[in-house]
Structure formats: structure tokens, C-alpha cells
Amino acid sequence: MPRTVSGSGSNSWPASELGVSERTVARDVERLQLSGVPVSTHQGRGGGVCLEATGPVPPIAFDLPEVAALMSSLAVLGPTVSESAASAMRKLADALRPPARGAGG
């Protein structure tokens, strides 16, 4: 089921939420599409930008440089710009913490 990011039919809502221009949103969506990310756009009333997901996301294994790249990207975006960004940052940070030791140590 697609995840709609904008319901306005334009790039104004994501641009406003992220503090960027509509052209920046359009350019970023185009970059995502060109890199193979399944993103689609729908014009008109009820349209917007959708991440096409056909089911649950399977577990993904990242190496340390990949985690650092994701965290850096979130930091630039603003790790609290949305609940999903904040949740992603928490999960990445938690993954870097050493496992808790048992009581016996």
C-alpha cells in the first residue's frame, strides 16, 4: 500500500514541513526516482508524493559507515522534523549502543 507524503496535489505541504522550496522537493523526488527508490507522484486533488511499499519492510543489515551516512542525513534534515525521522534516529542510535550486560556480568 502506498504511503502518501502529501495530500495537496503539489509539493507545497512537504516543502512547508521541511522548510525548503517546492522546487527542492521536486528535485529530491526526482533524485530518489533516478536512484531506484519506488517513489511516485500524483497530481491534482488528493495527489502527492508516495513511497510505493508492497508489504512489510524486511530487516536490513547496515555496516557502520552506512549507519553513519543515515544518521548524518537525518541530522541535516533535522532528527525531529517528523515522528518517523525521530524514530529512525533512535533506532540507529540504539543499534550502536553496546548490548546490556547481564546482572552476573
N, CA, C and O of each residue as an XYZ file, in Angstrom:
420
protein
N       0.854     -1.178      0.000
C       0.000      0.000      0.000
C       0.900      1.242      0.000
O       1.824      1.327      0.809
N       0.645      2.201     -0.892
C       1.483      3.401     -0.943
C       1.352      4.239      0.315
O       0.292      4.290      0.938
N       2.428      4.883      0.673
C       2.436      5.802      1.821
C       2.461      7.205      1.264
O       3.478      7.630      0.716
N       1.365      7.937      1.390
C       1.275      9.283      0.856
C       1.962     10.262      1.780
O       1.728     10.271      2.989
N       2.813     11.086      1.193
C       3.530     12.096      1.956
C       2.814     13.424      1.860
O       2.884     14.229      2.788
N       2.132     13.669      0.766
C       1.432     14.934      0.592
C       0.042     14.668      0.082
O      -0.153     13.803     -0.772
N      -0.919     15.389      0.585
C      -2.274     15.242      0.104
C      -2.762     16.462     -0.632
O      -3.949     16.563     -0.942
N      -1.873     17.394     -0.920
C      -2.305     18.652     -1.510
C      -2.254     18.654     -3.023
O      -2.773     19.581     -3.646
N      -1.648     17.652     -3.636
C      -1.520     17.637     -5.081
C      -0.334     18.444     -5.566
O      -0.124     18.575     -6.772
N       0.428     18.975     -4.664
C       1.614     19.742     -5.044
C       2.715     19.448     -4.042
O       2.557     18.621     -3.144
N       3.824     20.133     -4.209
C       4.945     19.958     -3.289
C       4.907     20.971     -2.154
O       5.878     21.088     -1.406
N       3.811     21.706     -2.009
C       3.785     22.769     -1.008
C       3.783     22.245      0.420
O       4.458     22.810      1.281
N       3.034     21.171      0.692
C       2.997     20.660      2.068
C       4.356     20.135      2.505
O       4.846     20.554      3.553
N       5.012     19.204      1.727
C       6.323     18.757      2.207
C       7.333     19.898      2.250
O       8.195     19.923      3.129
N       7.242     20.838      1.321
C       8.172     21.975      1.325
C       7.995     22.797      2.588
O       8.973     23.182      3.229
N       6.761     23.063      2.941
C       6.471     23.841      4.142
C       6.931     23.102      5.394
O       7.549     23.698      6.276
N       6.631     21.800      5.477
C       7.019     21.000      6.644
C       8.529     20.927      6.815
O       9.032     20.942      7.938
N       9.251     20.848      5.702
C      10.703     20.681      5.761
C      11.462     21.999      5.684
O      12.684     22.016      5.835
N      10.757     23.101      5.451
C      11.407     24.404      5.388
C      12.259     24.589      4.144
O      13.301     25.243      4.187
N      11.808     24.004      3.026
C      12.527     24.128      1.755
C      11.556     24.596      0.681
O      10.355     24.706      0.928
N      12.075     24.869     -0.508
C      11.210     25.304     -1.607
C      10.532     24.097     -2.261
O      10.984     22.961     -2.119
N       9.441     24.370     -2.977
C       8.763     23.306     -3.713
C       9.685     22.715     -4.768
O       9.629     21.516     -5.043
N      10.534     23.553     -5.361
C      11.493     23.069     -6.358
C      12.470     22.082     -5.723
O      12.849     21.099     -6.361
N      12.884     22.323     -4.483
C      13.777     21.399     -3.789
C      13.101     20.048     -3.599
O      13.722     19.004     -3.798
N      11.827     20.069     -3.213
C      11.085     18.813     -3.048
C      11.024     18.072     -4.381
O      11.279     16.869     -4.432
N      10.688     18.781     -5.459
C      10.599     18.155     -6.780
C      11.954     17.571     -7.193
O      12.023     16.459     -7.717
N      13.002     18.309     -6.958
C      14.352     17.845     -7.321
C      14.739     16.615     -6.494
O      15.303     15.660     -7.029
N      14.440     16.635     -5.206
C      14.770     15.496     -4.344
C      13.970     14.253     -4.736
O      14.504     13.144     -4.735
N      12.697     14.435     -5.067
C      11.873     13.302     -5.505
C      12.449     12.732     -6.797
O      12.523     11.514     -6.957
N      12.855     13.595     -7.710
C      13.449     13.134     -8.965
C      14.742     12.348     -8.698
O      14.975     11.307     -9.313
N      15.567     12.842     -7.795
C      16.808     12.124     -7.439
C      16.498     10.746     -6.868
O      17.159      9.766     -7.211
N      15.500     10.672     -6.002
C      15.104      9.385     -5.444
C      14.653      8.433     -6.552
O      15.055      7.270     -6.576
N      13.826      8.924     -7.461
C      13.346      8.091     -8.557
C      14.502      7.598     -9.420
O      14.546      6.425     -9.791
N      15.437      8.490     -9.740
C      16.580      8.121    -10.580
C      17.506      7.123     -9.904
O      18.201      6.361    -10.577
N      17.518      7.123     -8.574
C      18.376      6.180     -7.853
C      17.683      4.843     -7.598
O      18.250      3.954     -6.962
N      16.467      4.707     -8.093
C      15.766      3.438     -7.981
C      14.786      3.318     -6.843
O      14.185      2.259     -6.659
N      14.606      4.379     -6.071
C      13.638      4.343     -4.969
C      12.229      4.374     -5.568
O      11.945      5.222     -6.414
N      11.345      3.470     -5.149
C       9.997      3.421     -5.721
C       9.097      4.549     -5.201
O       8.224      4.331     -4.362
N       9.332      5.747     -5.717
C       8.572      6.935     -5.337
C       7.744      7.353     -6.547
O       8.246      7.392     -7.670
N       6.492      7.661     -6.312
C       5.652      8.158     -7.402
C       4.978      9.452     -6.976
O       4.812      9.726     -5.787
N       4.599     10.231     -7.959
C       3.889     11.480     -7.695
C       2.534     11.430     -8.378
O       2.380     10.835     -9.445
N       1.572     12.052     -7.759
C       0.210     12.098     -8.285
C      -0.261     13.540     -8.215
O      -0.245     14.153     -7.148
N      -0.676     14.071     -9.337
C      -1.107     15.456     -9.411
C      -2.588     15.585     -9.063
O      -3.330     14.603     -9.071
N      -2.996     16.791     -8.763
C      -4.401     17.097     -8.548
C      -4.857     16.873     -7.120
O      -4.069     16.544     -6.234
N      -6.147     17.061     -6.925
C      -6.743     16.935     -5.598
C      -6.512     15.536     -5.045
O      -6.802     14.541     -5.710
N      -5.992     15.466     -3.834
C      -5.709     14.176     -3.221
C      -4.401     13.565     -3.692
O      -4.065     12.445     -3.307
N      -3.666     14.285     -4.514
C      -2.396     13.771     -5.014
C      -1.281     13.998     -4.030
O      -1.512     14.386     -2.885
N      -0.094     13.760     -4.474
C       1.069     13.985     -3.615
C       2.225     13.097     -4.004
O       2.316     12.630     -5.139
N       3.093     12.874     -3.065
C       4.276     12.049     -3.260
C       4.076     10.775     -2.454
O       3.735     10.829     -1.272
N       4.289      9.623     -3.097
C       4.082      8.342     -2.425
C       5.319      7.476     -2.504
O       5.985      7.405     -3.537
N       5.613      6.824     -1.405
C       6.628      5.783     -1.373
C       5.872      4.484     -1.572
O       5.061      4.093     -0.733
N       6.137      3.823     -2.677
C       5.405      2.610     -3.027
C       5.968      1.423     -2.245
O       7.061      0.938     -2.537
N       5.229      0.973     -1.272
C       5.623     -0.201     -0.492
C       4.578     -1.278     -0.709
O       3.386     -1.032     -0.529
N       5.014     -2.468     -1.094
C       4.068     -3.536     -1.394
C       3.793     -4.433     -0.197
O       2.930     -5.309     -0.265
N       4.505     -4.229      0.880
C       4.298     -5.045      2.065
C       5.227     -4.585      3.167
O       5.817     -3.508      3.078
N       5.359     -5.388      4.196
C       6.252     -5.021      5.296
C       7.699     -4.919      4.815
O       8.112     -5.641      3.909
N       8.451     -4.029      5.421
C       9.859     -3.865      5.076
C      10.648     -4.968      5.784
O      10.548     -5.113      7.002
N      11.424     -5.741      5.038
C      12.202     -6.797      5.680
C      13.364     -6.205      6.479
O      13.734     -5.050      6.266
N      13.940     -6.981      7.394
C      15.112     -6.487      8.136
C      16.236     -6.115      7.168
O      16.437     -6.775      6.149
N      16.950     -5.068      7.499
C      18.046     -4.584      6.670
C      19.288     -4.520      7.536
O      19.250     -3.982      8.643
N      20.392     -5.065      7.040
C      21.653     -5.018      7.783
C      22.524     -3.905      7.202
O      22.848     -3.920      6.015
N      22.898     -2.942      8.040
C      23.770     -1.839      7.635
C      25.121     -2.010      8.298
O      25.205     -2.463      9.439
N      26.195     -1.645      7.577
C      27.501     -1.608      8.230
C      27.664     -0.226      8.863
O      26.839      0.662      8.652
N      28.730     -0.055      9.636
C      28.915      1.195     10.386
C      28.949      2.438      9.494
O      28.307      3.430      9.838
N      29.670      2.433      8.360
C      29.640      3.628      7.500
C      28.238      3.943      6.967
O      27.885      5.111      6.805
N      27.446      2.914      6.696
C      26.073      3.149      6.230
C      25.215      3.755      7.339
O      24.419      4.658      7.081
N      25.370      3.268      8.564
C      24.642      3.842      9.699
C      25.051      5.301      9.886
O      24.205      6.164     10.121
N      26.352      5.571      9.781
C      26.832      6.950      9.917
C      26.241      7.841      8.824
O      25.870      8.982      9.096
N      26.149      7.337      7.598
C      25.570      8.118      6.500
C      24.098      8.417      6.767
O      23.640      9.539      6.546
N      23.364      7.428      7.238
C      21.945      7.639      7.543
C      21.767      8.641      8.675
O      20.911      9.523      8.603
N      22.576      8.501      9.716
C      22.468      9.425     10.846
C      22.849     10.844     10.436
O      22.228     11.807     10.884
N      23.856     10.976      9.597
C      24.253     12.298      9.104
C      23.131     12.927      8.287
O      22.839     14.114      8.429
N      22.506     12.123      7.431
C      21.395     12.627      6.620
C      20.240     13.072      7.499
O      19.636     14.116      7.255
N      19.931     12.282      8.526
C      18.863     12.663      9.448
C      19.219     13.924     10.215
O      18.355     14.761     10.477
N      20.483     14.065     10.574
C      20.914     15.257     11.303
C      20.748     16.506     10.445
O      20.348     17.556     10.949
N      21.053     16.400      9.154
C      20.893     17.537      8.250
C      19.415     17.865      8.074
O      19.023     19.031      8.091
N      18.601     16.830      7.907
C      17.155     17.021      7.758
C      16.568     17.622      9.023
O      15.686     18.479      8.967
N      17.055     17.171     10.143
C      16.515     17.558     11.442
C      15.915     16.310     12.048
O      14.830     15.890     11.646
N      16.600     15.706     13.009
C      16.152     14.417     13.520
C      14.784     14.440     14.188
O      14.233     13.385     14.502
N      14.240     15.607     14.405
C      12.899     15.671     14.999
C      11.896     16.344     14.062
O      10.835     16.785     14.503
N      12.229     16.425     12.771
C      11.329     17.069     11.814
C      10.001     16.305     11.693
O       8.970     16.885     11.354
N      10.045     15.014     11.971
C       8.820     14.209     11.968
C       9.005     13.065     12.952
O      10.125     12.763     13.362
N       7.919     12.440     13.323
C       7.999     11.303     14.236
C       8.787     10.162     13.602
O       9.533      9.469     14.293
N       8.629      9.960     12.296
C       9.371      8.875     11.650
C      10.865      9.169     11.629
O      11.668      8.248     11.778
N      11.259     10.430     11.447
C      12.685     10.788     11.478
C      13.244     10.579     12.887
O      14.342     10.046     13.051
N      12.499     10.994     13.884
C      12.946     10.825     15.273
C      13.044      9.344     15.627
O      13.997      8.926     16.284
N      12.071      8.554     15.200
C      12.082      7.119     15.462
C      13.266      6.450     14.777
O      13.928      5.600     15.372
N      13.533      6.824     13.544
C      14.670      6.253     12.816
C      15.984      6.595     13.516
O      16.862      5.742     13.645
N      16.119      7.836     13.965
C      17.349      8.238     14.649
C      17.527      7.455     15.947
O      18.634      7.019     16.263
N      16.436      7.277     16.702
C      16.510      6.492     17.942
C      16.949      5.054     17.658
O      17.805      4.513     18.358
N      16.367      4.447     16.643
C      16.707      3.062     16.307
C      18.160      2.934     15.872
O      18.840      1.979     16.250
N      18.638      3.884     15.085
C      20.039      3.843     14.659
C      20.976      4.026     15.847
O      21.976      3.318     15.971
N      20.650      4.981     16.720
C      21.481      5.219     17.904
C      21.470      3.994     18.820
O      22.511      3.602     19.347
N      20.299      3.393     19.008
C      20.199      2.192     19.851
C      21.033      1.050     19.289
O      21.636      0.287     20.044
N      21.067      0.932     17.970
C      21.831     -0.147     17.336
C      23.330      0.004     17.574
O      24.068     -0.980     17.520
N      23.785      1.229     17.838
C      25.209      1.468     18.073
C      25.623      1.263     19.523
O      26.813      1.157     19.822
N      24.653      1.207     20.419
C      24.967      1.019     21.829
C      25.393     -0.423     22.086
O      24.844     -1.353     21.493
N      26.380     -0.609     22.976
C      26.764     -1.990     23.310
C      25.615     -2.695     23.996
O      24.815     -2.059     24.682
N      25.525     -4.013     23.818
C      24.431     -4.751     24.475
C      24.549     -4.639     26.004
O      25.647     -4.581     26.559
N      23.405     -4.612     26.649
C      23.383     -4.525     28.115
C      23.962     -5.798     28.703
O      23.685     -6.901     28.232
N      24.757     -5.631     29.720
C      25.345     -6.791     30.402
C      24.327     -7.410     31.350
O      23.479     -6.715     31.910
N      24.422     -8.694     31.516
C      23.560     -9.389     32.472
C      23.968     -9.022     33.897
O      25.042     -8.459     34.107
N      23.147     -9.328     34.843
C      23.413     -8.999     36.251
C      24.676     -9.681     36.759
O      25.343     -9.177     37.663
N      25.005    -10.850     36.162
C      26.172    -11.581     36.619
C      27.473    -11.103     35.967
O      28.556    -11.508     36.390
N      27.383    -10.255     34.953
C      28.412     -9.589     34.375
C      29.472     -9.913     33.592
O      30.255     -9.038     33.221
